[in-house]
Each structure stands twice: as structure tokens, then as C-alpha cells.
Amino acid sequence: MFIDGRQVPDGTIIDTDIAIIGAGAAGITIARELTGKDIRVTLIESGGLQFEPESQSLYEGESVGVPYALDSSRLRYFGGSTNHWGGWCRPMQPIDFEQRDWVPHSGWPITYDDLAPYYERANDIAQVGPVRYNDTDWWSDDGKNKILPLPGGEVTTRWFEYSPPTRFGQFYRKAIEKAPNVQTYLHSNVLEIVPTANAAMVDHLRIGTLSGVRFEVRPKLVILATGGIENARVLLMSNSVAKAGLGNDNDVVGRYFMEHPHVDKPVEILLTNPEIVAPYYKTYTKLNGAQIRAVFMFTDEYLRAQRRLGTVMTFYESKDVRADDTYDERGISENRSLEPDILQMIRSTNATPAEDGALGKRYGTGCATEQAPNPISRIMLSHSKDALGLQRTKMDWRLTTDDRTNLRKNLEALSRAFGQWGGGAVKILFKDKDRWDEAEGWGNHHMGTTRMSADPRKGVVDANCKVHGMDNLYVAGSSVFTTSATVNPTLTLLALAHRLADHVAEKFTRGA
């Protein structure tokens, strides 16, 4: 059942078993998993069923670090940011969960094996193909597609699979609306999670609408699922009893904000024989029950030996490289296909011109890279307030010289691999700078602000996503990520949502 919070009588008190705050990917997944169980579920969504500027404006805030678009990077209505996501899906690697001595603040309290069964369920709800992300034989199409044979053991080919992309608010709307045990309140904003006097449990939620209605939800258990930025903001704003905010006894809430810095054309790749490039490298390709794309990533052996963080790279066809190019006095080719140093690079591969004079093909690239956890990169509360009278978000996203150097070294490893192969060459375009105070782009991937840790001094939630020091408050979404890995966060946050749904369902089966 859908209920418009603006029509709820002022002062109403709603009793429920589980309150889920936020109807995005994580919130809808958990509600769907609890459908049909003997558990009363109240799903609370700030927006309506469609985009509304008034609700979206509640996301506005300050960016005081690396410039960032706080409002346009997420959507505030039923379905959340799945209403504009691109559908890129891939699990994290086992190394991403490990304590890496070269990555400060790394090490999840769970392993890849703990999450592996839930990745399959995440694939299903995101409507992705088979769980074959590293299966070279599966994507070979009976030997028609071959990976590029880069030697050296540093660079490898892996695959992303794509959701259609599934718009959770549209595709799962009827299932949530008709669920007999789920009530969804739209246009309903959580003004504060109010705990008991000792802040050991949630007592109730204060709810408000932009039209001025105020009411309460009194749950036995709460799951906060409002996204990687807003999760931290809600905990920090819930400070009527715990003055620093809920779960923030050790000043960790909001810290360790991570993104995936994106760089357009960090390198240019030159290949002497474009015919050997499988279609899945160059664009989205339908194959064996999935929409896929091959990417370059870096092997665990390389990451360990060189003490690096990961990077993922895509590439696409650009222009032919020709032996008969001529150059003007500025060193620019007449048809602007390449510069003299690039022509020299391709000639160094001993390429034989084709009948039309082509020496090969140049490829443009894009990349996203892992950011090291950094406690100074954080979400805070601004002094300015929104239309509900709540403090807005203040973001201080930090990228370090080490983050930039890590990417540069990974690009050098890619260049080495092509050089050893001899079938192509790489020109690095990404400049080495002392500072990285401006990002070319980002993935709209908000991670780490309520991070998972077995130690309450180092994290906000435990291995089950329960807030340290509170008996009935949980957090869902990529804000619980301890490290960001290299891949898009959606599939992993969906896997964690399934795991959390099982955990809380078991609690109620045993007696919450």
C-alpha cells in the first residue's frame, strides 16, 4: 500500500516491526525480500513516484573540497538513483575485502566468500546475466572472441555485465504496492531518528512533509537506506540525545567519503592489427544471455607486488593511423589523425601498412580508479538549512597525491604490457602533478561514510551492518563500504542488502 504522508493526520503514531528509511536500490531490495513474511514493514520515502523539484532541492548543499555536484548526483523519489543509473555491474574481487598493509584503513570484517552467495541474488534483482564475470571461455563465443594477449602478468581482461538498467521504482513498484505486510509512505521525510534516553536503541522516528504535516513511526527495528551521503547526514542530524549524532561516539560518521575519480582519455592506445580486437572491448555487446563489456584491470599479483590500488579502463575505436600523414609547422598532421610522436610509436611496432596505407588504429580510453580511504574526506553538516529546517550537507571530498600517483603508475604498467607484447603501443596523457585538487569526473558513487568495522573506534557499523552501540539500528547501502574497490558499487550494495534482509528476518523469526 502506498500512502501519501501529506494526507496523514498531524500527530499520528504508527507502530511497525521494521522501518526502512529510503526507497532506493537497497531499501526496495530489503522490502521486497521481507514481502509476505509475518513482519510489519514501513517503507519511508522522501519523494513521490516521480521527480519533483521541491523534494530534489533537499539534496542541495556545500562542496568545500574537490568540487562536486551534490544535488544532481542522486535522485530523491521512489526508486532513488536507480532512476538514472547506467547499469554497470561487477562484483568486487576477494582482495578488495582484505587488510592490505599498503592501504591504510583497509580490511572489511567480512570476506568475499561471505558475500558470494548474495551476489547471485543481486544479479537477479538487477536483471543482470549469468554470474560469469571472469570467465574467459564463457565470453569467447566458441573461440570467436579472444582476449588481447598482454604479457607480464600485470594487466588482465575482465568483464562488466549490464542491467537494462533496471529502474527499481518502476519495475518493483507493483510488488511493493501490493505486498500485504508493507506500507510505503511517500513525501515523508525522516527529521530525526530519536533514541531512548541512553541512546542504546531507536525509540521512534520523527517524520515531516514539505506541506507541514508531522507524525511519528515507532519501530522495533530501523534500517537506514538513504544513500552514501544522506545516511551520514541523517545520523549526524539525529542529535537530540547523542549530541555528536547517532553512532558517532568515535567521530567516524561521515568520514572516509570515497568516490571513483574518472579520467577521460588518460592514455591513447595504438594497435597495429585492429582485426584481433573482440567486439566486447569496443562497445556494449550482447553475448550468452548478457550485455557485456571487456575492460582492462590489474592482477592481484601486480597490486600486491607493486603496492597499488586498482584501476579499470575501457577503450573505443577512434581513427586510423596512416603512414602517409604529413605535418604542418606545428607538428600536427594534415588530417589531424595523430601527432609525430604517436606515428613514431606505431612505427616502432614494425607495423606493415595495409593496401590503403593504414598502419593500425588508435583508440580513445576512459578510466575509473580506486581511492584510498581517507578520514579527512568527509560529509558534515552545513550551517544552512533546507525547507524542512534541517541542516544541509557539507561535503569535503579529498583526493591525495598518492591517489594520483597510483593511477599514473597503473597507466605505466599498461604501457609496459603493450610494449612487451609488441602488437601495439600506449601514449600516457595523464599528467603527473603534485596535487589532485580537481577531478575530471566521478561515478556518482558515494561510499564509506558509515563504514563497516569490527572495531567501533574505526567504523560505524559491524559485520551485520548494525550501528555500534545500538541494538536496533542498521545501515544499508554503499556508505558501509570499508574500501571502494575499483568497480561500480551497485551490485555489492545489493548483495549486502540481501544479506541484511536475511539477518533481520531471522531476528524476527527468533523473536526480535
Residue pairs with C-beta under 8 A, 6 or more apart in sequence:
1 177
1 182
1 183
1 184
2 49
2 177
2 184
2 186
3 183
3 184
3 185
3 186
4 48
4 185
4 186
4 187
5 185
5 186
5 187
5 188
5 207
5 209
5 213
5 215
6 187
6 209
6 210
6 211
6 213
8 185
8 188
8 213
8 215
9 215
10 213
10 214
10 215
11 214
11 215
12 215
12 216
13 204
13 215
13 216
13 217
13 218
14 42
14 183
14 215
14 216
14 217
14 218
15 40
15 218
15 219
16 40
16 41
16 42
16 183
16 217
16 218
16 219
16 220
17 39
17 40
17 41
17 219
17 220
17 221
17 508
17 512
18 34
18 39
18 40
18 41
18 42
18 219
18 220
18 221
18 222
18 223
18 504
18 508
19 41
19 42
19 44
19 205
19 217
19 219
19 221
19 222
19 223
20 27
20 30
20 31
20 41
20 42
20 43
20 44
20 222
20 223
20 225
20 476
21 27
21 44
21 190
21 193
21 205
21 222
21 223
21 224
21 225
21 226
21 234
22 44
22 45
22 46
22 80
22 224
22 225
22 226
22 227
22 230
22 477
23 31
23 43
23 44
23 45
23 78
23 79
23 80
23 169
23 176
23 184
24 79
24 80
24 81
24 82
24 168
24 225
24 226
24 227
24 477
25 80
25 81
25 82
25 168
25 477
25 490
25 493
25 494
25 497
26 225
26 476
26 477
26 493
26 494
26 496
26 497
27 43
27 45
27 80
27 223
27 225
27 226
27 476
28 43
28 79
28 80
28 168
28 169
28 172
28 176
29 125
29 168
29 494
29 497
29 498
29 501
30 223
30 225
30 476
30 497
30 500
30 501
30 504
31 41
31 43
31 176
31 179
31 182
31 184
32 125
32 172
32 175
32 176
32 179
33 497
33 498
33 501
33 502
33 505
34 41
34 181
34 182
34 501
34 504
34 505
35 41
35 175
35 176
35 179
35 181
35 182
36 179
36 180
36 181
37 181
37 505
37 508
38 181
38 508
39 181
39 505
39 508
40 181
40 183
41 179
41 181
41 182
41 183
42 182
42 183
42 184
42 185
42 217
42 219
43 176
43 182
43 183
43 184
43 185
44 184
44 185
44 188
44 190
44 205
44 207
44 217
45 77
45 78
45 184
45 185
45 186
45 187
45 188
46 55
46 58
46 76
46 77
46 187
46 188
46 189
46 190
46 226
47 55
47 56
47 75
47 76
47 77
47 78
47 186
47 187
48 55
48 77
48 78
48 186
48 187
49 77
49 78
49 169
49 173
49 186
50 77
51 75
51 77
51 83
52 77
54 210
54 387
55 76
55 77
55 187
55 210
56 71
56 75
56 76
56 77
57 71
57 386
57 387
58 76
58 189
58 386
58 387
58 388
58 390
59 70
59 71
59 74
59 76
59 230
59 393
60 70
60 71
60 386
60 392
61 70
61 71
61 382
61 384
61 392
61 393
61 394
61 395
62 70
62 382
62 384
62 392
62 393
62 394
62 395
63 69
63 70
63 395
63 397
64 394
64 395
64 396
65 377
65 395
65 396
65 397
65 398
66 397
66 398
66 399
66 436
66 437
66 438
66 439
67 438
67 439
68 259
68 395
68 397
68 439
68 442
70 229
70 393
70 395
73 81
73 442
73 444
73 446
74 80
74 81
74 227
74 229
74 230
74 444
74 446
75 81
75 83
75 84
77 83
77 169
78 169
78 173
78 184
78 186
79 167
79 168
79 169
79 170
79 173
80 168
80 169
80 227
81 227
81 444
82 165
82 166
82 167
82 168
82 169
82 490
83 167
83 169
85 163
85 165
85 444
85 490
86 162
86 165
87 126
87 162
87 163
87 164
87 165
87 166
88 160
88 162
88 487
88 488
88 490
89 122
89 123
89 126
89 128
89 160
89 161
89 162
89 163
89 488
89 490
89 491
90 133
90 158
90 159
90 160
90 161
90 487
90 488
90 491
91 112
91 115
91 116
91 119
91 131
91 133
91 487
91 491
91 492
91 495
92 112
92 115
92 485
92 487
92 492
93 112
93 300
93 310
93 485
94 111
94 112
94 113
94 300
95 300
95 303
95 304
96 112
96 310
96 483
96 485
96 486
97 107
97 108
97 110
97 111
97 112
97 115
97 482
97 483
98 106
98 107
98 108
98 111
99 106
99 107
100 106
100 107
100 304
102 307
102 308
103 309
103 372
103 373
103 483
104 372
104 373
105 256
105 372
105 373
105 374
105 375
105 458
105 482
105 483
106 373
106 482
106 483
107 482
108 452
108 482
108 483
109 452
109 453
109 454
109 459
109 462
109 463
109 482
110 452
110 463
114 463
114 499
115 492
115 495
115 496
115 499
118 494
118 495
118 496
118 498
118 499
119 131
119 491
119 492
119 495
120 131
121 494
121 495
121 498
122 128
122 491
122 492
122 494
122 495
122 497
122 498
123 129
123 130
123 131
123 161
123 491
125 166
125 494
125 498
126 163
126 165
126 166
126 490
126 491
126 494
127 163
127 164
127 166
127 171
128 161
128 162
128 163
128 290
128 491
129 161
129 288
129 289
129 290
129 291
129 292
130 138
130 288
130 289
130 290
132 138
132 139
132 159
132 161
132 288
132 290
133 158
133 159
133 160
133 161
134 158
134 159
136 147
136 157
138 288
139 145
139 159
139 280
139 287
139 288
139 292
139 294
140 146
141 287
141 288
144 278
145 278
145 279
145 280
145 287
146 276
146 278
147 157
147 278
147 294
148 157
148 276
148 277
148 281
148 421
148 423
149 421
149 423
150 156
150 417
150 418
150 420
150 421
151 417
151 420
151 421
152 413
152 416
152 417
152 420
153 299
153 301
153 302
154 298
154 299
154 301
154 302
154 306
154 413
154 416
154 417
155 296
155 297
155 298
155 299
155 302
155 413
155 414
155 417
156 296
156 297
156 298
156 299
157 281
157 294
157 295
157 296
157 297
158 294
158 295
158 297
159 280
159 292
159 293
159 294
159 295
160 292
160 293
160 295
160 487
160 488
161 290
161 291
161 292
162 284
162 290
162 291
162 292
162 293
163 490
176 182
176 184
177 184
185 207
187 209
187 210
187 211
188 207
188 208
188 209
189 207
189 208
189 209
189 210
189 388
190 205
190 206
190 207
190 226
190 234
191 206
191 207
191 208
191 214
191 237
191 388
191 390
192 205
192 206
192 237
192 238
192 239
192 240
193 202
193 205
193 222
193 224
193 234
193 235
193 238
193 246
193 473
194 202
194 203
194 204
194 205
194 206
194 238
194 240
194 241
195 201
195 202
195 203
195 238
195 241
195 242
195 246
195 470
196 202
196 203
196 241
197 241
199 241
199 242
199 246
199 469
199 470
200 469
200 470
200 471
201 470
201 471
201 472
201 473
202 219
202 221
202 222
202 470
202 472
202 473
203 218
204 216
204 217
204 218
204 219
205 216
205 217
205 218
205 219
205 222
206 214
206 216
207 214
207 215
207 216
207 217
208 214
208 388
210 387
210 388
219 472
220 472
220 512
221 472
221 473
221 474
221 504
221 507
221 508
221 512
222 472
222 473
222 474
223 474
223 475
223 476
223 500
223 504
224 231
224 234
224 235
224 473
224 474
224 475
224 476
225 231
225 475
225 476
225 477
225 497
226 233
226 234
226 477
227 446
227 477
227 479
228 257
228 445
228 446
228 447
228 448
228 449
228 477
228 478
228 479
228 489
229 257
229 379
229 393
229 395
229 446
229 449
229 479
230 393
231 449
231 450
231 475
231 477
231 479
232 253
232 254
232 257
232 379
232 449
232 450
232 479
233 254
233 379
233 381
233 391
233 393
235 245
235 246
235 247
235 248
235 253
235 254
235 450
235 460
235 467
236 244
236 245
236 248
236 253
236 254
236 379
236 380
236 381
237 245
237 381
237 390
237 391
238 245
238 246
239 245
239 246
242 248
242 249
244 251
244 253
245 253
246 253
246 467
246 470
246 473
247 253
247 450
247 460
247 461
247 467
247 468
247 469
247 470
247 473
248 254
248 460
249 456
249 468
249 469
250 456
250 457
250 458
252 375
252 451
252 457
252 458
252 459
252 460
253 449
253 450
253 460
254 378
254 379
254 380
254 449
255 375
255 376
255 377
255 378
255 448
255 449
255 451
256 373
256 374
256 375
256 377
256 378
256 448
256 449
256 451
257 377
257 378
257 379
257 395
257 396
257 397
257 446
257 447
257 448
257 449
258 371
258 373
258 374
258 377
258 445
258 447
258 448
258 481
258 483
258 484
259 371
259 397
259 439
259 442
259 443
259 445
259 446
259 447
259 484
260 368
260 369
260 370
260 371
260 442
260 443
260 445
260 484
260 486
260 488
261 368
261 369
261 371
261 399
261 403
261 407
261 436
261 439
261 440
261 441
261 442
262 366
262 367
262 368
262 439
262 440
262 441
262 442
262 443
263 366
263 367
263 368
263 369
263 407
263 430
263 440
263 441
264 366
264 440
264 441
265 364
265 365
265 366
265 429
266 313
266 365
266 366
266 367
266 407
266 411
266 428
266 429
266 430
267 313
267 365
267 411
267 414
267 415
267 426
267 427
267 428
267 429
267 430
268 318
268 342
268 362
268 363
268 364
268 365
268 426
268 427
268 429
269 315
269 362
269 363
269 365
269 418
269 424
269 425
269 426
270 321
270 342
270 345
270 346
270 349
270 360
270 361
270 362
270 363
270 424
270 425
270 426
270 427
271 277
271 360
271 361
271 363
271 423
271 424
272 346
272 349
272 351
272 352
272 359
272 360
272 423
272 424
273 360
273 423
274 317
274 360
274 361
276 423
278 294
279 285
280 287
280 292
280 293
280 294
281 293
281 294
281 315
282 315
282 316
282 317
282 363
283 293
283 316
284 291
284 292
284 293
285 291
285 292
285 293
286 292
293 314
295 312
295 313
295 314
296 312
296 313
296 314
296 315
296 414
297 310
297 311
297 312
297 313
297 486
298 308
298 310
298 311
298 410
298 413
302 308
302 413
303 309
303 310
306 409
306 413
308 406
308 409
308 410
309 369
309 370
309 371
309 372
309 403
309 406
309 486
310 369
310 370
310 410
310 485
310 486
311 367
311 368
311 369
311 370
311 406
311 407
311 410
311 411
311 486
312 367
312 368
312 369
312 486
312 487
313 365
313 366
313 367
313 414
314 365
314 366
314 367
315 363
315 364
315 365
315 366
316 363
316 364
316 365
317 361
317 363
317 364
318 361
318 362
318 363
318 364
319 337
319 338
319 361
319 362
320 337
320 358
320 360
320 361
320 362
321 337
321 338
321 342
321 343
321 346
321 358
321 359
321 360
321 361
321 362
322 335
322 337
322 353
322 357
322 358
322 359
323 347
323 353
323 357
323 358
323 359
324 357
325 333
325 334
325 335
325 337
325 338
325 343
326 333
326 334
327 333
327 334
327 340
328 334
331 339
331 340
332 339
333 339
333 340
333 343
337 362
338 346
338 362
341 427
342 362
342 427
343 359
345 425
345 427
346 359
346 360
346 425
347 359
348 425
349 360
349 422
349 423
349 424
349 425
350 422
351 359
351 360
353 359
360 424
367 407
368 443
368 486
369 403
369 406
369 407
369 410
369 486
370 406
370 483
370 484
370 485
370 486
371 377
371 399
371 403
371 484
372 400
372 402
372 403
372 406
373 448
373 451
373 482
373 483
373 484
374 398
374 400
376 396
376 398
377 396
377 397
377 398
377 399
378 395
378 396
378 449
379 393
379 394
379 395
379 396
379 449
380 393
380 394
380 395
380 396
381 391
381 392
381 393
381 394
382 391
382 392
382 393
382 394
383 391
384 391
384 392
385 391
385 392
386 392
399 436
399 437
399 439
400 436
401 433
401 434
401 435
401 436
403 436
404 432
404 433
404 435
404 436
405 432
407 430
408 428
408 430
408 432
411 426
411 428
411 430
412 428
414 426
415 425
415 426
415 428
418 424
418 425
418 426
419 425
419 426
443 488
445 478
445 484
445 488
445 489
446 478
446 479
447 478
447 479
447 481
447 484
447 489
448 478
448 479
448 481
448 482
448 483
448 484
449 479
450 460
450 461
450 467
450 475
450 479
450 480
451 458
451 459
451 460
451 461
451 479
451 480
451 481
451 482
452 459
452 460
452 461
452 462
452 463
452 465
452 480
452 481
452 482
453 459
453 460
453 461
453 462
453 482
454 462
454 463
456 468
456 469
459 468
459 482
460 467
460 468
460 475
460 480
461 467
461 468
461 474
461 475
461 480
462 468
464 474
464 500
464 503
465 474
465 475
465 476
465 480
465 496
465 500
465 503
466 473
466 474
467 473
467 474
467 475
472 512
474 500
474 504
476 493
476 496
476 497
476 500
477 493
477 496
477 497
478 489
478 490
478 492
478 493
480 496
481 489
481 492
481 493
485 492
